[in-house]
């Protein structure tokens, strides 16, 4: 994930005194998303030689590559490629790095785990994790205070702020920037109470970094990622539910003879590999059970959704009595014994009241012909006779507490395919 500290860790290794002593040559180059082979060769060659001559700029790619190869032949070198987005970078350049068994090393940093597979790395990727509470507090203190020690009067607020960063170093650094110029307790209490709001007030601090990951997404993954912003902060989304919602929203399309659920699962794993989605819990068969995104990524989803007119507000989930539902105001009304105003919700695609117990199944729901996803828990009443009205329905979940049954249908197009499970 952006902000986990990949570049910071690589830079610490690169700059270490022992590492500098061990290698004859060292070079560091940042790889942009739209990289130019010649620019990368120039950057590496200049790092090794330290002399920017016009001769280099007049050389062709091939000439630069040959010069680099001759420079490194028989020598021990370290080259860091920071922020690789495409394995073709290494495939384009590896011919210019001789492998003379001298102990030379090439180090990559990347957001995408698949890069390590395609570059055929000699060592498995070192995957960074979110920091623990203790580690986050250490980083926080070092970033805010010159001596790395928080005064006792600010510790309680400081620890609260550090905890709210959810272990992401980028978030800790942003929070530290808000605090280190003002060490008054009043200011720290304001930040502790509304850290999220203060970060949103100046998204430039992190938006560009996160935008790189988003811009590199293929078009079919972008709406799936932005949709994650529909869920509340820190909510762990069941993978099955997320996949069904993607399908209902029309984000998943047929690929040959494959079921939509299988295609959606591939999309999910792709987002995880790209570090845009985190696994929360794993099932006994090693499949992902629930997933979530960091709050900074969720903020980015909301900002980008507004920029791109993604209409995220049309299906933003809310919490009613600590339970998830959509739309929130309709859940509140039904829970209090109200009814559905069909004119207000006639274009609704998703009605998700699965977590809320209501007394009677609202038969007016079967007149909402645009519904693609219906999940509802009713104590009494049967929709079975009228469910055929919902011609666009793709996912149906009805928890009928009165008869202790679960009616479930899921399909690419509504095909009246039901699975009945009795408790």
C-alpha positions in Angstrom: 0.0 0.0 0.0 1.1 3.6 -0.6 2.6 5.0 2.5 3.8 1.7 4.1 7.4 2.8 4.0 8.8 0.8 1.0 11.0 3.6 -0.3 12.0 4.6 3.3 13.2 1.1 4.0 15.0 0.7 0.7 16.7 4.1 1.2 17.8 3.1 4.7 19.5 0.0 3.3 21.0 1.9 0.3 22.5 4.6 2.6 23.8 2.3 5.3 27.5 2.7 5.9 28.2 -1.0 5.6 26.3 -1.3 2.3 28.1 1.7 0.9 31.4 0.1 1.9 30.6 -3.3 0.3 29.7 -2.1 -3.2 32.0 -0.6 -5.8 29.0 1.3 -7.4 25.6 2.2 -6.2 22.7 3.8 -8.2 19.2 4.8 -7.2 16.5 5.5 -9.9 12.8 6.3 -9.5 10.6 4.6 -12.1 7.6 6.5 -13.3 4.4 4.9 -14.6 5.2 6.1 -18.1 9.0 5.5 -18.0 11.4 6.1 -20.8 14.2 3.4 -21.2 16.8 6.0 -22.2 16.0 8.2 -19.2 16.5 5.3 -16.8 19.8 4.3 -18.4 21.0 7.9 -18.2 19.9 8.1 -14.5 21.8 5.0 -13.6 24.9 5.8 -15.6 25.2 9.3 -14.2 24.8 7.8 -10.6 27.7 5.6 -11.3 30.0 8.0 -13.1 28.8 11.3 -11.4 29.5 13.4 -14.4 26.8 14.8 -16.6 28.3 15.2 -20.0 26.6 16.2 -23.3 28.1 13.1 -24.7 25.7 10.9 -22.7 22.6 12.8 -23.9 23.6 12.4 -27.5 23.9 8.6 -27.2 21.2 6.2 -28.3 19.6 3.7 -25.9 21.9 0.9 -27.2 25.0 3.0 -26.8 24.1 4.0 -23.2 23.3 0.3 -22.4 26.6 -0.9 -23.8 28.5 1.8 -21.8 26.7 0.8 -18.7 27.5 -2.8 -19.2 31.2 -2.1 -19.7 31.2 0.0 -16.6 29.7 -2.7 -14.4 31.6 -5.7 -15.9 33.5 -7.5 -13.2 32.5 -5.0 -10.5 30.2 -5.3 -7.5 27.2 -3.0 -7.8 23.9 -2.2 -6.2 21.0 -0.7 -8.2 17.7 0.3 -6.7 14.6 0.6 -8.9 12.1 2.5 -6.8 8.4 2.2 -7.4 8.2 -0.2 -10.3 4.7 -0.5 -11.9 5.5 -2.8 -14.7 7.8 -5.8 -14.9 8.8 -4.8 -18.5 11.1 -2.2 -16.9 13.5 -4.9 -15.7 13.0 -7.0 -18.8 14.0 -4.0 -20.9 17.2 -3.3 -18.9 18.5 -6.6 -17.4 20.8 -7.3 -20.4 22.9 -4.3 -19.4 23.6 -5.6 -15.9 26.3 -8.3 -16.0 26.0 -11.2 -13.6 29.6 -12.1 -12.8 28.9 -13.7 -9.4 30.5 -10.8 -7.6 27.7 -10.3 -5.1 26.0 -7.6 -7.0 22.3 -6.8 -6.1 19.3 -5.3 -7.8 16.5 -4.1 -5.5 12.9 -3.3 -6.5 10.1 -1.6 -4.7 6.6 -1.9 -6.0 2.9 -1.7 -5.0 2.1 -4.9 -7.1 3.1 -8.3 -5.8 2.8 -9.7 -9.3 5.9 -7.8 -10.3 8.1 -10.1 -8.2 6.7 -13.1 -10.1 7.4 -11.7 -13.6 10.9 -10.4 -12.9 11.9 -13.8 -11.7 13.5 -12.4 -8.6 16.2 -14.5 -6.8 14.6 -13.8 -3.4 10.9 -13.7 -2.4 9.3 -10.2 -1.9 9.5 -8.7 1.5 5.9 -7.6 2.1 5.6 -4.7 4.5 2.7 -4.7 6.9 0.8 -2.1 8.9 2.7 -1.1 12.0 1.7 -2.3 15.5 0.5 0.2 18.1 4.0 0.2 19.7 5.8 0.8 16.4 3.3 3.5 15.4 3.9 5.3 18.7 7.7 5.2 18.1 7.3 6.6 14.6 5.0 9.3 15.9 7.3 10.5 18.6 10.3 10.6 16.2 8.4 12.6 13.6 7.0 15.1 16.1 9.8 15.6 18.6 13.4 16.4 17.9 14.5 14.0 20.7 11.9 11.4 19.9 10.2 11.6 23.3 6.7 12.9 24.0 6.2 15.1 27.1 4.0 13.4 29.7 1.3 16.1 29.4 0.7 15.2 25.7 1.1 11.5 25.8 -2.6 10.6 26.2 -3.6 12.7 23.2 -0.6 11.6 21.3 -1.3 7.9 21.7 -5.0 8.5 20.7 -3.9 10.2 17.5 -1.3 7.6 16.8 -3.9 4.8 17.2 -6.3 6.6 14.8 -3.6 6.3 12.0 -4.3 2.6 11.9 -0.6 1.6 11.6 0.0 3.4 8.3 3.3 5.4 8.4 2.0 7.9 5.8 -1.0 8.7 8.0 1.4 9.1 11.0 3.6 11.5 9.1 0.6 13.6 8.1 -0.6 13.7 11.6 2.8 14.6 12.9 2.9 17.5 10.4 -0.3 18.9 11.9 1.1 18.7 15.5 4.8 19.4 15.6 4.5 23.2 15.1 1.9 23.6 17.8 2.5 21.7 21.1 -0.4 23.1 23.0 -2.7 20.6 24.7 -5.8 22.4 23.3 -4.6 21.9 19.7 -3.7 18.3 20.3 -7.1 17.6 21.8 -8.7 19.1 18.7 -6.6 16.9 16.4 -7.4 13.8 18.5 -11.1 14.5 18.3 -11.2 15.3 14.6 -8.0 13.9 12.9 -10.0 12.7 9.9 -11.5 16.1 9.3 -8.1 17.8 9.5 -6.6 15.4 7.0 -9.4 15.9 4.6 -9.0 19.7 4.9 -5.7 19.4 3.0 -5.8 16.2 0.9 -2.8 17.4 -1.1 -0.6 15.8 1.5 -1.5 12.3 0.4 -3.8 12.5 -2.7 -1.0 12.5 -5.2 0.6 9.4 -3.8 -2.7 7.5 -3.7 -3.6 8.7 -7.2 -0.6 6.9 -8.7 -2.1 3.5 -7.6 -5.5 4.5 -8.9 -4.3 5.8 -12.2 -2.5 2.5 -12.8 -5.7 0.5 -12.4 -7.2 -1.0 -15.5 -10.6 0.5 -16.3 -12.6 -2.5 -15.2 -11.1 -2.3 -11.7 -11.7 1.4 -11.0 -15.4 1.3 -10.3 -14.9 -1.8 -8.1 -12.3 0.1 -6.1 -14.3 3.4 -5.8 -17.3 1.4 -4.6 -15.3 0.5 -1.4 -15.8 4.1 -0.3 -19.5 3.3 0.1 -18.9 1.5 3.4 -18.3 3.2 6.8 -14.8 3.6 8.2 -13.1 0.5 9.5 -16.0 -1.7 8.3 -14.9 -5.3 7.4 -16.8 -6.2 4.3 -17.8 -9.9 3.8 -16.2 -10.9 0.5 -19.3 -12.7 -0.7 -21.5 -9.6 -0.1 -19.0 -7.3 -1.8 -18.9 -9.6 -4.9 -22.7 -9.7 -5.1 -22.9 -5.9 -4.8 -20.4 -5.5 -7.6 -22.5 -7.8 -9.8 -25.7 -5.9 -8.9 -24.0 -2.6 -9.8 -23.1 -3.9 -13.2 -19.3 -3.7 -12.6 -18.7 -7.3 -13.5 -19.2 -8.6 -17.1 -19.2 -12.0 -18.6 -15.8 -13.4 -19.7 -16.4 -16.4 -21.9 -18.3 -19.1 -20.1 -17.1 -18.1 -16.6 -19.6 -17.2 -13.9 -19.8 -13.6 -12.8 -18.9 -14.6 -9.2 -15.6 -16.1 -10.4 -14.7 -13.0 -12.5 -15.5 -10.8 -9.5 -13.3 -12.9 -7.2 -10.4 -12.4 -9.7 -11.0 -8.6 -9.5 -11.0 -8.8 -5.7 -7.6 -10.7 -5.6 -6.2 -8.2 -8.1 -7.0 -5.3 -5.8 -5.4 -7.2 -2.9 -2.2 -7.8 -4.9 -2.1 -4.2 -5.9 -2.2 -3.3 -2.1 -5.5 -1.3 -2.5 -7.5 -3.8 -0.5 -6.5 -5.5 2.8 -7.6 -8.9 4.0 -9.2 -8.9 7.4 -10.1 -12.5 8.1 -9.3 -15.8 6.3 -11.5 -18.9 6.2 -10.3 -22.3 7.1 -9.7 -23.1 3.4 -7.4 -20.1 3.1 -9.9 -18.1 1.1 -10.5 -14.4 2.0 -13.6 -14.1 4.3 -13.7 -10.3 4.9 -11.7 -7.3 3.6 -11.3 -3.6 4.3 -9.5 -0.5 3.1 -7.5 2.0 5.2 -9.2 5.2 6.1 -6.9 7.3 3.8 -7.8 5.1 0.9 -11.5 5.4 1.7 -11.1 9.2 1.8 -9.4 9.0 -1.6 -12.4 6.9 -2.9 -14.8 9.6 -1.8 -12.8 12.5 -3.3 -12.2 10.6 -6.6 -15.8 9.5 -6.8 -16.9 13.1 -6.6 -14.4 14.2 -9.2 -15.5 11.5 -11.6 -19.3 11.9 -10.9 -19.3 8.3 -9.7 -22.5 9.0 -7.7 -21.2 7.3 -4.6 -23.8 9.1 -2.5 -26.5 7.2 -4.3 -25.4 4.0 -2.5 -23.5 5.1 0.6 -24.1 2.6 3.4 -24.9 3.7 6.9 -25.0 2.2 10.3 -28.3 1.8 12.1 -28.0 0.5 15.7 -24.5 -0.7 14.9 -25.8 -2.6 11.8 -25.1 -1.9 8.2 -28.0 -0.9 5.9 -28.8 0.8 2.6 -30.5 3.2 2.2 -30.2 4.3 5.8 -33.3 6.5 6.0 -35.4 3.6 4.5 -34.1 1.2 7.1 -35.0 3.6 9.9 -38.5 4.0 8.5 -39.2 0.3 8.1 -37.7 -0.5 11.5 -40.2 2.0 13.1 -43.1 0.4 11.2 -43.2 2.8 8.3 -43.5 1.9 4.6 -41.7 2.3 1.4 -42.7 5.3 -0.8 -42.4 3.7 -4.2 -42.1 7.1 -6.0 -39.0 8.0 -3.9 -37.2 4.7 -4.5 -38.5 3.5 -7.9 -35.0 3.8 -9.4 -33.2 2.1 -6.5 -30.9 -0.8 -7.6 -29.8 -2.0 -4.1 -32.0 -2.5 -1.1 -29.9 -4.0 1.7 -31.7 -4.3 5.0 -30.3 -7.8 5.8 -29.0 -6.7 9.2 -32.2 -5.1 10.4 -35.2 -7.1 11.8 -38.5 -5.7 10.6 -41.9 -7.0 11.5 -43.4 -7.6 8.1 -42.0 -8.0 4.6 -42.9 -4.9 2.6 -44.8 -6.2 -0.4 -44.3 -2.9 -2.1 -40.7 -3.9 -2.6 -41.6 -6.3 -5.3 -42.9 -3.3 -7.3 -39.4 -1.7 -7.3 -38.6 -3.2 -10.7 -35.1 -1.7 -11.0 -33.9 -3.6 -8.0 -30.8 -5.8 -8.7 -30.0 -6.6 -5.1 -32.5 -7.3 -2.4 -31.5 -8.4 1.1 -34.1 -8.2 3.8 -34.9 -9.8 7.1 -38.6 -10.0 7.9 -40.4 -11.6 10.9 -43.5 -12.4 8.9 -44.9 -12.2 5.4 -43.9 -14.1 2.2 -42.7 -12.5 -1.0 -42.5 -15.8 -2.9 -45.6 -15.3 -4.9 -44.7 -11.9 -6.3 -40.9 -12.1 -6.6 -41.2 -12.7 -10.4 -42.0 -8.9 -10.8 -38.4 -8.1 -10.1 -37.1 -8.9 -13.6 -33.8 -7.2 -13.1 -32.9 -8.9 -9.8 -29.5 -10.6 -9.7 -29.1 -11.2 -6.0 -31.9 -12.1 -3.6 -31.4 -12.8 0.2 -34.5 -13.2 2.3 -34.1 -14.1 6.0 -37.6 -15.2 7.0 -37.3 -15.5 10.8 -40.9 -16.7 11.2 -40.4 -19.9 9.2 -36.6 -20.3 10.0 -35.6 -20.4 6.3 -33.1 -18.8 4.1 -34.0 -18.1 0.4 -31.0 -17.3 -1.7 -30.7 -16.7 -5.4 -27.7 -15.4 -7.2 -27.2 -15.4 -11.0 -25.7 -13.4 -13.9 -29.3 -12.7 -15.0 -32.3 -13.4 -12.9 -33.1 -17.1 -13.6 -35.3 -18.1 -10.7 -32.5 -20.4 -9.4 -33.1 -20.8 -5.6 -31.3 -22.6 -2.9 -33.4 -23.3 0.2 -31.6 -24.0 3.5 -33.5 -25.0 6.6 -32.0 -24.3 10.1 
